[in-house]
Amino acid sequence: MSQTHQLSACPGCEEPLEAGDSFCEVCGYDLTVVPEPPADRPTVAIGTHGPGAPAPAPGTPVPGAPTPGSPAPGSPVDGAGHPRSSPAADDGGEDTADMPVVQLPQPPVVEDYPLPAPAGQKVCVACRAGRIDTDGYCENCGHAQPRERDHQEYELGTVAAVSDRGLRHHRNEDAFAVSEATLADGSLATIAVVCDGVSSATRPDEASAAAAAAANASLQEALPRGTHPQQALHEAILAAAEAVNTLAAQQAPLEHDPHRHQNAPACTLVSAIVAGGLLVVGWIGDSRVYWVPDDRSTPPSRLTEDDSWAAQMVAAGLMGEAEAYADERAHAITGWLGADAYEIDPHTASFKPDRPGVVVVCTDGLWNYAESAHEMAQAVPLDAGTRPLHSAQVLVGHALDGGGHDNVTVALVPFPMLPQGAGSAYA
């Protein structure tokens, strides 16, 4: 006796069927051999075999599928705990044991393109594309950007300066100011100011920046009105000291912080002015000025004396220079700018070089790697007089190659000879 099919569509060609059909009128499929549908659809494991591989044979256990007579996970049960028939089991649907494995579509791959920085805006130093957020991080790769003072370069026609954080310090506590001023006779004066923040003090980076700016502003005001460069530099160092003192005054009121002057902001300062055939230097602390002639067959010179423990030992005749500067106390400074400093007594000196050369104004972050005048002259490129910025870059590189243990700042001021017959503006 033939079976009556329970299908609504032909398994072979999906032609709609009517009850009582024994054969499909389109493809001739024998509907009498269609097996009875199972009471429930079996669980189909997705992705257990690839496209084109044969499907599991009917009745083959599928990992994770319920055993016969037990409810499938999550299926409804009646009050006796028996599984209820799925509505799909009674709709005459086809046997899913022979259904092919369904391959889920993969989501499209979305490239993580960096957000382009607007024209004129700085881009990330790491990925060279991402924008920088207000906290100083790249919005694309998350790289922290170097702070503005970590590396600075500046060049005018007659002076250039470079400052770098170095390889060991977490910030740059050096600062510089370079400028030109028009003298009363119409000639130009070149100014270089370099300051080194005292790391053991509070806010040393602010102290050096305030001192450099104040000294430069004072010189820009004094030189054009005819003040002699040596006197102008003396007054500029005092103005720088006052600027650093102001930082301490901006801290907690004295009655709330009676020890504030014991660790007030502090820095050193060194400066050079080239004007009318005259070279004037001024300093307080252990930053230095060197004279390096263009003719390297003539001797270079160091034009400043450190305010330091080592210098005091040498000056007093208690130790030789090599021994003093090898001592661990060598760089303990005895003069500085700051509210906790002793009475400020700026050092100034004037020179009249008789040949062209370059003036090297630097912090100890450089001269620690070229201490003597001879060593400094060897480090200064031969074309420093015509390429001051490049030469300043070379000197900073020299310190970094040597270890870069400190911040490094150097200003180079070429000293040209006056034309034949031209007299100096200063006696």
C-alpha positions in Angstrom: 0.0 0.0 0.0 1.4 3.3 -1.0 2.0 6.0 1.6 0.4 9.4 1.4 3.0 12.1 1.4 2.9 15.0 3.9 4.9 17.4 1.7 3.7 20.7 0.4 6.5 20.9 -2.2 8.4 18.4 -4.3 11.8 17.5 -2.7 13.4 17.4 -6.2 12.2 20.6 -7.8 10.2 22.4 -5.1 7.0 22.2 -7.3 3.9 22.8 -5.1 2.1 19.5 -4.4 -1.5 18.6 -3.6 -2.6 15.9 -1.1 -2.9 12.4 -2.7 -0.1 13.1 -5.4 2.1 10.0 -5.8 4.4 11.5 -8.3 5.6 15.1 -9.0 4.0 16.3 -12.3 7.1 18.3 -13.1 10.1 16.1 -12.4 8.5 12.7 -11.7 9.8 12.4 -8.2 8.3 9.3 -6.4 6.5 10.8 -3.5 5.6 7.4 -2.1 9.1 6.7 -0.9 9.5 9.9 1.1 10.2 8.9 4.7 8.1 10.1 7.6 9.4 13.4 9.1 11.0 13.1 12.5 9.1 14.3 15.5 11.6 17.2 16.0 14.2 18.8 13.8 17.7 17.7 14.8 20.3 20.3 15.9 22.5 21.3 13.0 26.1 22.1 13.8 27.2 25.1 11.8 30.6 25.1 10.2 31.6 21.5 11.1 32.4 20.7 7.5 33.3 22.9 4.6 31.4 23.7 1.5 31.2 20.7 -0.9 31.9 18.1 1.9 29.2 15.5 2.3 26.6 16.1 5.0 26.4 13.7 7.9 24.3 10.5 7.1 20.8 10.4 8.6 21.0 9.2 12.1 24.6 10.1 12.6 25.0 11.7 16.1 26.0 15.4 15.9 28.2 16.7 18.7 26.1 18.8 21.1 22.8 17.3 19.8 20.2 16.0 22.3 19.9 12.2 22.7 16.7 10.6 21.5 13.9 11.1 23.9 15.5 14.0 25.7 14.5 17.6 25.2 16.8 19.8 23.1 18.5 22.6 25.1 16.0 25.5 25.4 13.1 23.5 24.0 9.7 23.8 25.7 8.6 20.9 27.9 5.1 19.9 29.2 4.1 19.5 32.8 5.4 15.9 32.9 8.8 17.0 31.6 8.3 15.5 28.1 9.3 17.6 25.1 6.5 19.2 23.2 6.5 18.8 19.5 8.0 21.7 17.6 5.4 23.4 15.3 7.8 22.7 12.5 7.5 19.0 13.1 3.8 19.0 12.1 4.0 21.2 9.0 5.0 18.5 6.7 8.5 20.0 6.4 11.4 18.1 4.9 13.9 16.0 6.9 16.7 18.3 8.0 19.1 15.5 8.6 20.2 15.7 5.0 20.2 19.5 4.8 23.6 21.1 3.8 25.6 23.0 6.3 24.7 26.6 6.3 27.7 28.9 6.0 27.2 32.3 7.7 28.4 35.3 5.8 31.6 36.9 7.2 31.4 40.6 8.1 33.2 42.9 5.8 36.7 43.9 6.8 36.8 47.6 7.7 40.3 49.2 7.4 41.2 51.4 10.4 42.3 54.4 8.4 43.7 57.3 10.5 41.8 60.5 10.7 43.6 62.9 8.5 45.0 66.1 10.2 43.6 69.4 8.9 45.9 71.4 6.7 48.5 73.2 8.8 47.9 71.1 11.9 50.7 69.0 13.4 50.6 65.3 12.7 51.7 62.4 14.9 55.5 61.8 14.9 55.0 58.1 15.0 52.3 57.3 12.4 52.8 60.6 10.5 49.0 60.8 9.9 46.9 61.0 13.0 45.6 64.2 14.6 46.8 65.2 18.0 44.2 65.6 20.8 44.3 68.2 23.5 46.2 65.8 25.9 49.1 65.4 23.5 48.3 62.0 22.2 47.7 60.8 18.6 44.0 60.0 17.9 45.0 57.3 15.5 47.8 55.3 17.1 47.7 56.7 20.7 51.4 57.7 20.6 52.3 60.4 23.1 53.8 63.4 21.3 57.0 65.1 22.4 56.4 68.3 24.3 57.2 71.5 22.5 60.4 72.1 24.6 61.7 68.6 24.1 63.6 69.8 21.0 63.8 73.4 19.8 65.7 75.1 17.0 65.9 78.7 16.1 68.0 80.7 13.6 68.5 84.4 12.8 70.9 85.9 10.4 73.7 86.2 13.0 72.8 83.6 15.6 71.4 80.1 16.0 70.4 77.9 18.9 69.3 74.3 19.5 67.9 72.8 22.8 67.2 69.1 23.4 65.8 67.1 26.3 68.6 64.6 26.1 68.3 60.9 26.6 67.8 60.5 30.4 65.6 63.4 31.6 61.9 63.2 31.4 61.6 66.9 30.3 63.7 69.8 29.0 64.5 72.2 31.8 66.8 74.3 29.6 65.6 77.5 27.8 67.2 80.0 25.5 66.5 83.3 23.8 68.3 84.7 20.8 67.6 88.0 19.1 69.1 91.1 17.4 68.8 94.7 18.6 69.5 97.9 16.7 72.0 100.1 18.4 71.9 103.9 18.6 74.4 104.1 15.6 72.1 101.9 13.5 74.3 98.8 13.7 73.1 95.4 14.9 73.8 93.7 18.2 73.4 89.9 18.5 72.1 88.5 21.7 72.2 84.9 23.0 70.8 83.9 26.4 70.9 80.3 27.7 69.4 79.1 31.0 69.6 75.8 32.8 66.9 74.9 35.4 68.1 73.5 38.7 66.5 70.0 38.8 66.4 69.8 42.6 64.3 72.9 42.8 60.5 73.2 42.0 59.4 74.2 38.5 62.9 74.4 37.1 61.6 74.5 33.5 59.5 77.6 34.3 62.4 79.2 36.0 64.7 78.9 33.0 62.1 80.1 30.6 61.2 83.1 32.7 64.9 84.0 33.2 65.7 83.8 29.5 62.7 85.8 28.4 63.3 88.5 31.1 67.0 88.9 30.3 66.4 89.1 26.5 63.6 91.7 27.0 65.9 93.8 29.3 68.7 93.8 26.6 66.2 94.7 23.9 65.2 97.7 25.9 68.6 98.9 27.1 70.9 98.4 24.0 69.0 100.6 21.6 69.0 103.6 24.0 72.8 103.5 24.1 73.5 101.5 27.3 77.0 99.9 27.2 76.6 96.2 26.5 78.4 95.2 29.7 76.2 97.3 31.8 73.1 96.2 29.9 74.0 92.6 30.5 74.5 93.2 34.3 71.1 94.7 34.5 69.6 91.9 32.4 70.8 89.3 34.8 69.2 91.2 37.7 66.0 91.4 35.7 66.2 87.6 35.2 66.7 87.0 38.9 63.6 89.1 39.6 61.5 87.1 37.2 62.5 83.9 38.9 61.8 85.3 42.3 58.3 86.2 41.1 57.6 82.5 40.4 58.3 81.8 44.1 56.1 84.7 45.2 53.2 83.1 43.1 53.5 79.9 45.2 51.6 79.4 48.5 51.7 82.5 50.8 54.6 82.5 53.2 52.4 82.0 56.3 51.1 78.7 54.8 54.5 77.6 53.5 57.4 78.9 55.6 59.9 76.7 53.8 59.0 77.7 50.3 62.3 79.7 49.8 64.3 76.5 50.6 63.2 74.9 47.4 62.1 77.8 45.2 62.3 77.8 41.4 65.9 78.3 40.3 68.2 78.3 37.3 71.6 79.3 36.0 72.1 81.9 33.2 74.8 82.6 30.7 74.7 85.2 27.9 76.8 86.7 25.1 76.4 89.9 23.2 78.3 90.7 19.9 78.1 94.4 19.1 80.4 96.8 17.3 83.5 94.5 17.4 83.0 93.9 21.1 82.2 90.5 22.7 80.5 90.8 26.1 79.7 87.8 28.3 77.7 87.5 31.6 76.8 84.6 33.8 75.8 83.2 37.1 76.0 79.4 37.7 77.9 76.8 35.7 76.8 77.3 32.1 79.6 78.5 29.9 80.9 80.6 27.0 83.7 79.4 24.7 85.6 81.3 22.1 86.6 79.2 19.0 88.6 81.1 16.3 88.0 80.3 12.7 91.8 79.7 12.4 92.1 76.5 14.4 95.9 76.9 14.5 95.3 79.6 17.1 94.1 78.6 20.6 90.5 78.6 21.7 89.4 79.9 25.2 86.9 79.5 27.9 85.5 82.9 28.8 83.6 82.1 32.0 84.4 80.6 35.4 81.8 78.3 37.0 80.0 79.1 40.1 80.5 75.5 41.4 82.2 73.5 44.2 84.9 72.3 41.8 85.8 75.8 40.6 86.0 77.0 44.2 88.4 74.2 45.1 90.6 75.1 42.1 90.5 78.8 42.8 91.5 78.2 46.4 94.4 76.1 45.4 93.0 73.1 47.3 92.7 70.8 44.3 93.9 70.5 40.8 91.3 71.0 38.0 91.2 67.4 36.9 90.9 66.1 40.5 88.2 68.7 41.4 86.0 68.0 38.4 86.3 64.2 38.9 84.8 64.6 42.4 81.1 63.7 42.8 80.6 67.2 44.3 82.1 68.9 41.2 78.8 70.2 39.8 77.2 71.4 43.0 76.6 75.1 42.1 77.4 78.0 44.4 75.6 80.7 42.4 72.1 80.7 40.8 69.0 82.7 40.2 66.2 82.1 42.6 64.5 83.2 45.8 66.7 81.0 47.9 69.9 82.3 46.3 72.5 84.4 48.1 72.8 88.0 47.1 73.0 88.1 43.3 76.4 89.2 42.0 76.4 88.8 38.2 79.7 88.2 36.5 80.4 90.1 33.3 83.5 90.5 31.1 84.3 92.2 27.8 86.6 91.1 25.0 87.9 92.4 21.7 88.8 89.4 19.5 91.5 90.2 16.9 90.3 87.6 14.5 87.0 86.0 13.3 85.5 83.1 15.1 82.4 81.7 16.8 81.1 82.2 20.3 79.7 79.0 21.9 77.1 79.7 24.7 76.0 76.4 26.3 74.8 74.5 29.4 76.7 71.8 31.1 74.7 69.2 29.1 77.1 70.0 26.3 80.4 70.9 28.0 80.3 67.8 30.1 81.2 66.0 26.8 83.7 68.7 25.6 85.0 70.3 28.8 88.2 72.0 27.8 88.4 74.7 25.3 90.5 72.4 23.1 87.9 69.7 23.2 85.1 72.2 22.4 87.0 73.5 19.4 87.4 70.0 18.1 83.7 69.4 18.4 82.7 72.7 16.6 82.5 72.2 12.8 85.0 74.2 10.7 82.3 76.0 8.9 80.5 77.1 12.1 80.9 80.8 11.1 78.8 80.4 8.0 76.5 77.6 9.1 75.6 78.3 12.8 72.4 76.3 12.9 74.0 73.2 11.4 76.9 73.5 13.8 74.6 73.9 16.8 72.8 70.7 15.7 76.2 68.9 15.4 77.1 70.0 18.9 73.9 68.7 20.4 74.4 65.5 18.5 77.9 65.3 20.0 76.4 65.4 23.5 73.7 62.8 22.7 76.3 60.5 21.2 78.3 60.9 24.4 75.3 59.7 26.5 72.9 62.6 26.7 72.7 62.4 30.5 71.4 66.0 30.8 69.4 68.5 28.8 71.5 70.0 26.1 71.4 73.6 24.9 73.8 75.6 22.8 73.7 78.9 21.0 76.3 79.8 18.3 77.1 83.4 17.5 79.5 84.0 14.6 82.0 86.9 15.3 82.9 88.6 12.1 85.8 91.0 11.8 84.8 94.6 11.1 85.7 95.9 7.6 89.1 97.6 7.3 89.0 101.1 8.7 85.7 100.6 10.5 85.9 101.5 14.2 84.2 99.9 17.1 81.2 101.6 18.7 82.7 101.0 22.1 86.1 102.0 23.5 
